[in-house]
Amino acid sequence: RKRENRMSLLRSWMEAVRNSRLQTRLIVSYIIMIAVLTVLFGAGFYNLSRETIMDMAKTDVYLMVRKNNEIIDSKLSRAREMIVAFMEDPDFRGIFADIDPRDRLDIMVSDLRLTGTLNKYFSQSRDIYSVQLATTWFTFGQNITSNSEHGKNFIPRGAFRNSALYEAAHGGEGRIVWVPTYNVTEMFGIDVLRDVEVDYKYLWSAVRVIDIPAASSGGKAENPVLIVNFKEKLFTDVFAGSLPTKGSYYVVLDENGQVISHPDPALLAKRVDWPDLGRLTAAKSGVAMMEIDGKERIVSFDRSEITGWYTIAVVPPNELLNPIINNIIRNLLITGGILTLLFIGLSSYFSNIITQPIRAMIHAISMTGEGKFQARFKEQGSYEFRVLMHRFNEMNDKIQRLIEENYIIKLREKEAEIKSLNLQLDPHFMHNTLNLINLIALEKGEEEISELITGLS
């Protein structure tokens, strides 16, 4: 029913336009032409702008990701150099080699000395949250801060042996192993802190087993594990402000999809379920369109040379295109408005050029229809109109001449008829008059006069 009403309305509108004045039809035609051209131009410009902006955005975002990843790698490279330097420190090796794990006092004194050595190498770094030297029987360096923010986390006695940090360190075979973000309370089973908001709730770490010969006095057989802890803040500080587009964000993942850094704290230490994550990790570096949470996103990623993790920038295409679309729509509306006003003016001008001669001709034709064949108008307008007006004037001239000629002919015919009657009337009148005189002469006996009259008659 609605469709029928729309079709009926459209037909009535077309009929009204078809029966309207020429000027109205010209204006409507111009508006339709402007609308069609505006839509076509806008669609072409939008597609071109979309492709250009998408390509530029992909390039720019990729360069930002690479740059940020290089900054992070440089920070981690310095941390790695600190680790190597600490491992080779003779004071540290001497102190640890002489510790007796059975002597509590010796452990506490050594803890103070080792903490000082740790601070010597790591306290100047604002990127490192805390540093610990852990064994299954004691954790050194966790009770004294290396700077005012650090050193608040601790490892309970006996918890390190069963932690993923211990397994990662001993599985590294003498290499530095980077452990993705983990929940400290879950890692070490600290039940009392599960519902407490602590500054070190989420950390990620670099761990390495340090090979130290057994001390002669202690008979120690266990090598310590150096644990260098970092907070997610290291990533967020680097990423801050580099993606001004609304809805964009950075995420750092390992090759298994575990979240190391994410703007949503609830996702830290969890795994993301991205359908194309395998394609991303296989490429190692680049830009791709991926479906994330059911929506298409621009994903720019780069693999860290230090950790092997992926720094990923997720950008919603709509947020990039919406400002451009708004600008295009605004510019098209302004352009369309200006063109509409221009074409309305032009249509009025051209319609006047066309309709003014036509109106003059209509007026002249109306006068001619009323019998006023002397109607004339000034030849104006285009060549075609001037020819038409000239022919019309010639036609009226011929009609006028024909009327005048026909009138003269009729008049002359009447005059001839009257003259003919006159010619018929004069002899008759004279003959009757003479006969009358003859009769009078005969009555009077004037025979001579009668003969003269008869002869004259």
DOTI-284862 format. One line per field, with one value per residue (C-alpha): x, y, z; residue number from 1; residue in three letters. Coordinates in pm, whole numbers, always signed. Layout:
<bavos>
xx	(X/...)
yy	(Y/...)
zz	(Z/...)
n	(NUM/...)
res	(ALA/...)
</bavos>
This chain:
<bavos>
xx	(+0/+278/+460/+147/+107/+470/+430/+109/+277/+573/+344/+147/+471/+605/+275/+287/+642/+547/+258/+450/+609/+934/+1123/+1002/+1098/+1443/+1499/+1382/+1605/+1906/+1842/+1815/+2132/+2316/+2195/+2305/+2645/+2694/+2618/+2845/+3125/+3083/+3089/+3401/+3574/+3479/+3617/+3938/+3972/+3893/+4164/+4416/+4344/+4348/+4684/+4827/+4685/+4828/+5168/+5165/+5042/+5294/+5578/+5455/+5441/+5791/+5919/+5753/+5877/+6230/+6201/+6082/+6356/+6616/+6488/+6491/+6832/+6968/+6802/+6963/+7303/+7247/+7165/+7480/+7692/+7546/+7608/+7976/+8015/+8288/+8147/+7810/+7965/+8189/+7908/+7673/+7940/+8011/+7650/+7558/+7191/+7168/+7288/+6998/+7222/+7460/+7164/+7036/+7380/+7433/+7088/+7195/+7519/+7349/+7076/+7343/+7502/+7164/+7099/+7435/+7327/+6950/+6850/+6909/+6656/+6305/+6178/+6256/+6004/+6211/+6497/+6529/+6773/+6564/+6643/+6419/+6536/+6549/+6476/+6738/+6674/+6300/+6293/+6486/+6367/+6595/+6407/+6110/+5851/+6009/+6055/+5703/+5642/+5767/+5791/+5678/+5915/+5886/+5661/+5931/+6008/+5657/+5618/+5625/+5919/+6131/+6031/+6094/+6436/+6556/+6404/+6599/+6927/+7137/+6944/+6735/+6372/+6097/+5789/+5459/+5240/+5116/+4911/+5161/+4912/+4829/+5188/+5306/+4978/+4951/+4591/+4585/+4637/+4388/+4118/+4358/+4455/+4833/+5067/+5240/+4935/+5044/+5409/+5612/+5967/+6302/+6455/+6784/+6969/+7315/+7574/+7790/+8039/+7946/+8097/+8363/+8216/+7847/+7845/+7568/+7447/+7167/+7220/+7018/+6763/+6783/+6431/+6396/+6037/+5861/+5518/+5284/+5350/+5668/+5453/+5178/+5429/+5581/+5244/+5080/+4955/+5091/+4741/+4519/+4236/+3938/+3885/+4243/+4461/+4784/+4812/+5121/+5085/+5317/+5313/+5039/+4808/+4867/+4813/+5117/+4976/+4623/+4416/+4161/+4322/+4070/+4241/+4592/+4751/+4464/+4460/+4284/+4073/+4153/+4068/+4369/+4625/+4821/+4850/+4975/+5243/+5358/+5414/+5611/+5572/+5324/+4971/+4653/+4276/+4155/+3827/+3844/+3537/+3324/+3441/+3692/+4002/+4330/+4601/+4962/+5214/+5584/+5778/+6026/+6382/+6441/+6133/+5974/+5646/+5421/+5344/+5007/+4813/+4440/+4266/+3895/+3865/+3542/+3716/+3966/+3699/+3426/+3603/+3670/+3310/+3185/+3415/+3305/+2937/+2986/+3182/+2931/+2641/+2817/+2911/+2563/+2404/+2627/+2568/+2193/+2180/+2401/+2189/+1866/+2002/+2121/+1792/+1601/+1828/+1811/+1441/+1380/+1584/+1368/+1029/+1028/+1015/+762/+542/+565/+464/+177/+52/+78/-97/-376/-422/-419/-683/-897/-872/-601/-380/-174/-5/+372/+658/+1024/+1245/+1463/+1619/+1825/+1853/+1571/+1337/+1423/+1348/+1020/+920/+1015/+800/+514/+538/+551/+245/+54/+165/+35/-290/-329/-259/-500/-769/-711/-702/-1020/-1193/-1094/-1209/-1546/-1580/-1500/-1742/-2017/-1920/-1931/-2267/-2401/-2251/-2406/-2743/-2691/-2610/-2926/-3134/-3046/-3172/-3489/-3567/-3498/-3716/-4012/-3977/-3970/-4275/-4457/-4373/-4480/-4820/-4871/-4777/-5027/-5302/-5225/-5219/-4858/-4778/-4450/-4326/-4442/-4232/-3925/-3966/-4020/-3709/-3507/-3638)
yy	(+0/+241/+157/+231/+564/+652/+561/+762/+1061/+1029/+1015/+1318/+1505/+1419/+1523/+1854/+1916/+1817/+2066/+2343/+2650/+2622/+2810/+2566/+2270/+2415/+2471/+2119/+1978/+2170/+2056/+1692/+1729/+1886/+1613/+1336/+1497/+1564/+1203/+1066/+1309/+1247/+869/+884/+1130/+923/+602/+775/+948/+624/+430/+712/+766/+395/+355/+658/+546/+197/+339/+594/+348/+88/+341/+442/+78/+18/+330/+244/-111/+14/+240/-54/-277/-13/+1/-378/-391/-165/-387/-688/-520/-452/-819/-932/-679/-789/-1155/-1084/-876/-1038/-896/-1054/-1387/-1379/-1288/-1554/-1823/-1769/-1782/-2065/-2152/-2297/-1979/-1732/-1448/-1504/-1494/-1163/-1001/-1131/-1000/-649/-679/-832/-569/-302/-473/-503/-134/-49/-191/-147/+144/+407/+256/+403/+122/-159/-205/-434/-681/-1002/-1284/-1590/-1936/-2205/-2121/-1737/-1435/-1162/-793/-778/-600/-287/-61/+17/+341/+504/+319/-20/-324/-360/-709/-1015/-1390/-1603/-1869/-2185/-2028/-1971/-2340/-2411/-2095/-2050/-1813/-2095/-2325/-2057/-1969/-2328/-2405/-2120/-2312/-2012/-1758/-1464/-1569/-1308/-1408/-1250/-1050/-1254/-1201/-1195/-1326/-1622/-1683/-1725/-1830/-1526/-1582/-1290/-1045/-1189/-933/-649/-387/-376/-176/-487/-698/-746/-775/-920/-1035/-1125/-1429/-1608/-1872/-1753/-2022/-1982/-2243/-2396/-2219/-2424/-2351/-2392/-2673/-2489/-2672/-2436/-2155/-1838/-1698/-1328/-1184/-838/-722/-468/-311/-263/+110/+66/+0/+250/+531/+466/+426/+728/+984/+805/+700/+1007/+840/+769/+399/+306/+122/-71/-427/-640/-1016/-1311/-1570/-1764/-1464/-1400/-1034/-852/-502/-387/-75/-300/-428/-713/-872/-870/-1215/-1365/-1496/-1319/-1516/-1351/-1567/-1444/-1439/-1720/-1521/-1223/-1415/-1586/-1251/-1108/-749/-564/-429/-627/-599/-831/-911/-834/-876/-912/-583/-513/-334/-209/-405/-292/-512/-558/-831/-738/-848/-876/-1053/-1199/-1035/-846/-477/-429/-113/-167/+113/+123/+230/+419/+656/+739/+783/+960/+1301/+1267/+1164/+1460/+1694/+1545/+1577/+1934/+2031/+1861/+2037/+2373/+2305/+2175/+2481/+2720/+2531/+2522/+2899/+2949/+2723/+2877/+3217/+3078/+2898/+3221/+3409/+3151/+3087/+3460/+3459/+3173/+3261/+3639/+3607/+3326/+3543/+3826/+3585/+3449/+3806/+3885/+3560/+3640/+3986/+3828/+3583/+3879/+4021/+4276/+4180/+4494/+4342/+4339/+4279/+4361/+4080/+3963/+3658/+3393/+3346/+3093/+3324/+3619/+3409/+3292/+3647/+3775/+3509/+3593/+3961/+3874/+3656/+3937/+4174/+3936/+3885/+4261/+4307/+4029/+4186/+4528/+4383/+4185/+4497/+4708/+4438/+4413/+4789/+4813/+4537/+4733/+5049/+4866/+4721/+5063/+5208/+4931/+5003/+5368/+5292/+5085/+5351/+5666/+5556/+5420/+5738/+5955/+5734/+5746/+6120/+6178/+5955/+6155/+6482/+6323/+6229/+6582/+6724/+6498/+6603/+6963/+6886/+6977/+6718/+6882/+6880/+6514/+6417/+6595/+6426/+6086/+6130/+6232/+5931)
zz	(+0/+90/-230/-433/-253/-325/-691/-716/-551/-790/-1094/-978/-914/-1261/-1416/-1230/-1353/-1707/-1707/-1532/-1684/-1874/-1603/-1336/-1551/-1611/-1238/-1154/-1429/-1298/-940/-1050/-1256/-963/-728/-965/-1031/-661/-570/-843/-759/-386/-429/-646/-415/-109/-259/-363/-25/+158/-24/+14/+382/+456/+284/+461/+794/+755/+668/+950/+1212/+1103/+1131/+1479/+1587/+1455/+1627/+1959/+1937/+1877/+2184/+2395/+2257/+2340/+2698/+2727/+2564/+2838/+3099/+2935/+2950/+3321/+3374/+3196/+3384/+3718/+3639/+3582/+3896/+4113/+4438/+4372/+4284/+4587/+4824/+4692/+4678/+5049/+5172/+5404/+5337/+5691/+5865/+5903/+6017/+5727/+5487/+5627/+5613/+5259/+5163/+5260/+5065/+4757/+4764/+4751/+4451/+4279/+4339/+4191/+3856/+3845/+4068/+3799/+3561/+3581/+3359/+3605/+3885/+4109/+4099/+4302/+4330/+4410/+4535/+4673/+5025/+5016/+4792/+4807/+4735/+4798/+5133/+5037/+4753/+4462/+4416/+4585/+4374/+4364/+4578/+4711/+4580/+4765/+4716/+5010/+5140/+4932/+4669/+4409/+4359/+4227/+4019/+3643/+3688/+3825/+3538/+3276/+3416/+3436/+3095/+2939/+2946/+3044/+2835/+2950/+2939/+2913/+3108/+2991/+3228/+3522/+3834/+4122/+4379/+4155/+4051/+4410/+4573/+4801/+4913/+5157/+4870/+4619/+4700/+4780/+4524/+4531/+4315/+4186/+4106/+3744/+3645/+3363/+3415/+3269/+3443/+3411/+3604/+3713/+3720/+4033/+4155/+4491/+4792/+4969/+5309/+5244/+4998/+4811/+4503/+4384/+4133/+4195/+3949/+3871/+3840/+3683/+3715/+3493/+3508/+3217/+3259/+3057/+2748/+2821/+2875/+2534/+2362/+2527/+2275/+1968/+1852/+1870/+1676/+1898/+1963/+1876/+2124/+2164/+2281/+2339/+2290/+2293/+2014/+2195/+2224/+2595/+2681/+2816/+2785/+2714/+2791/+2960/+3284/+3297/+2994/+3137/+3164/+2961/+2606/+2321/+2078/+1745/+1441/+1239/+1519/+1355/+1032/+1233/+1422/+1102/+928/+1226/+1100/+881/+844/+795/+814/+1090/+1257/+1629/+1850/+1538/+1384/+1110/+1233/+1092/+1274/+1252/+1429/+1482/+1659/+1930/+1865/+2240/+2377/+2064/+2165/+1927/+1963/+1794/+1716/+1662/+1472/+1380/+1013/+1079/+1319/+1047/+782/+980/+984/+613/+545/+747/+554/+223/+316/+436/+125/-102/+70/+40/-321/-398/-237/-431/-756/-687/-637/-941/-1159/-1033/-1136/-1468/-1524/-1455/-1694/-1972/-1921/-1957/-2277/-2402/-2255/-2309/-2692/-2653/-2429/-2683/-2960/-2752/-2696/-3069/-3163/-2917/-3076/-3420/-3302/-3200/-3554/-3486/-3777/-3743/-3431/-3460/-3218/-3212/-3333/-3039/-2882/-3055/-3428/-3434/-3243/-3467/-3776/-3624/-3528/-3873/-4037/-3801/-3888/-4259/-4214/-4048/-4324/-4589/-4402/-4373/-4743/-4835/-4619/-4778/-5128/-5069/-4934/-5236/-5476/-5307/-5308/-5677/-5753/-5578/-5764/-6095/-6010/-5922/-6235/-6436/-6282/-6351/-6710/-6735/-6565/-6779/-7133/-6990/-6803/-7107/-7338/-7098/-7056/-7432/-7479/-7217/-7400/-7728/-7580/-7449/-7791/-7962/-7723/-7807/-8176/-8207/-8469/-8569/-8212/-8182/-8480/-8344/-8002/-8160/-8371/-8066/-7873)
n	(1/2/3/4/5/6/7/8/9/10/11/12/13/14/15/16/17/18/19/20/21/22/23/24/25/26/27/28/29/30/31/32/33/34/35/36/37/38/39/40/41/42/43/44/45/46/47/48/49/50/51/52/53/54/55/56/57/58/59/60/61/62/63/64/65/66/67/68/69/70/71/72/73/74/75/76/77/78/79/80/81/82/83/84/85/86/87/88/89/90/91/92/93/94/95/96/97/98/99/100/101/102/103/104/105/106/107/108/109/110/111/112/113/114/115/116/117/118/119/120/121/122/123/124/125/126/127/128/129/130/131/132/133/134/135/136/137/138/139/140/141/142/143/144/145/146/147/148/149/150/151/152/153/154/155/156/157/158/159/160/161/162/163/164/165/166/167/168/169/170/171/172/173/174/175/176/177/178/179/180/181/182/183/184/185/186/187/188/189/190/191/192/193/194/195/196/197/198/199/200/201/202/203/204/205/206/207/208/209/210/211/212/213/214/215/216/217/218/219/220/221/222/223/224/225/226/227/228/229/230/231/232/233/234/235/236/237/238/239/240/241/242/243/244/245/246/247/248/249/250/251/252/253/254/255/256/257/258/259/260/261/262/263/264/265/266/267/268/269/270/271/272/273/274/275/276/277/278/279/280/281/282/283/284/285/286/287/288/289/290/291/292/293/294/295/296/297/298/299/300/301/302/303/304/305/306/307/308/309/310/311/312/313/314/315/316/317/318/319/320/321/322/323/324/325/326/327/328/329/330/331/332/333/334/335/336/337/338/339/340/341/342/343/344/345/346/347/348/349/350/351/352/353/354/355/356/357/358/359/360/361/362/363/364/365/366/367/368/369/370/371/372/373/374/375/376/377/378/379/380/381/382/383/384/385/386/387/388/389/390/391/392/393/394/395/396/397/398/399/400/401/402/403/404/405/406/407/408/409/410/411/412/413/414/415/416/417/418/419/420/421/422/423/424/425/426/427/428/429/430/431/432/433/434/435/436/437/438/439/440/441/442/443/444/445/446/447/448/449/450/451/452/453/454/455/456/457)
res	(ARG/LYS/ARG/GLU/ASN/ARG/MET/SER/LEU/LEU/ARG/SER/TRP/MET/GLU/ALA/VAL/ARG/ASN/SER/ARG/LEU/GLN/THR/ARG/LEU/ILE/VAL/SER/TYR/ILE/ILE/MET/ILE/ALA/VAL/LEU/THR/VAL/LEU/PHE/GLY/ALA/GLY/PHE/TYR/ASN/LEU/SER/ARG/GLU/THR/ILE/MET/ASP/MET/ALA/LYS/THR/ASP/VAL/TYR/LEU/MET/VAL/ARG/LYS/ASN/ASN/GLU/ILE/ILE/ASP/SER/LYS/LEU/SER/ARG/ALA/ARG/GLU/MET/ILE/VAL/ALA/PHE/MET/GLU/ASP/PRO/ASP/PHE/ARG/GLY/ILE/PHE/ALA/ASP/ILE/ASP/PRO/ARG/ASP/ARG/LEU/ASP/ILE/MET/VAL/SER/ASP/LEU/ARG/LEU/THR/GLY/THR/LEU/ASN/LYS/TYR/PHE/SER/GLN/SER/ARG/ASP/ILE/TYR/SER/VAL/GLN/LEU/ALA/THR/THR/TRP/PHE/THR/PHE/GLY/GLN/ASN/ILE/THR/SER/ASN/SER/GLU/HIS/GLY/LYS/ASN/PHE/ILE/PRO/ARG/GLY/ALA/PHE/ARG/ASN/SER/ALA/LEU/TYR/GLU/ALA/ALA/HIS/GLY/GLY/GLU/GLY/ARG/ILE/VAL/TRP/VAL/PRO/THR/TYR/ASN/VAL/THR/GLU/MET/PHE/GLY/ILE/ASP/VAL/LEU/ARG/ASP/VAL/GLU/VAL/ASP/TYR/LYS/TYR/LEU/TRP/SER/ALA/VAL/ARG/VAL/ILE/ASP/ILE/PRO/ALA/ALA/SER/SER/GLY/GLY/LYS/ALA/GLU/ASN/PRO/VAL/LEU/ILE/VAL/ASN/PHE/LYS/GLU/LYS/LEU/PHE/THR/ASP/VAL/PHE/ALA/GLY/SER/LEU/PRO/THR/LYS/GLY/SER/TYR/TYR/VAL/VAL/LEU/ASP/GLU/ASN/GLY/GLN/VAL/ILE/SER/HIS/PRO/ASP/PRO/ALA/LEU/LEU/ALA/LYS/ARG/VAL/ASP/TRP/PRO/ASP/LEU/GLY/ARG/LEU/THR/ALA/ALA/LYS/SER/GLY/VAL/ALA/MET/MET/GLU/ILE/ASP/GLY/LYS/GLU/ARG/ILE/VAL/SER/PHE/ASP/ARG/SER/GLU/ILE/THR/GLY/TRP/TYR/THR/ILE/ALA/VAL/VAL/PRO/PRO/ASN/GLU/LEU/LEU/ASN/PRO/ILE/ILE/ASN/ASN/ILE/ILE/ARG/ASN/LEU/LEU/ILE/THR/GLY/GLY/ILE/LEU/THR/LEU/LEU/PHE/ILE/GLY/LEU/SER/SER/TYR/PHE/SER/ASN/ILE/ILE/THR/GLN/PRO/ILE/ARG/ALA/MET/ILE/HIS/ALA/ILE/SER/MET/THR/GLY/GLU/GLY/LYS/PHE/GLN/ALA/ARG/PHE/LYS/GLU/GLN/GLY/SER/TYR/GLU/PHE/ARG/VAL/LEU/MET/HIS/ARG/PHE/ASN/GLU/MET/ASN/ASP/LYS/ILE/GLN/ARG/LEU/ILE/GLU/GLU/ASN/TYR/ILE/ILE/LYS/LEU/ARG/GLU/LYS/GLU/ALA/GLU/ILE/LYS/SER/LEU/ASN/LEU/GLN/LEU/ASP/PRO/HIS/PHE/MET/HIS/ASN/THR/LEU/ASN/LEU/ILE/ASN/LEU/ILE/ALA/LEU/GLU/LYS/GLY/GLU/GLU/GLU/ILE/SER/GLU/LEU/ILE/THR/GLY/LEU/SER)
</bavos>
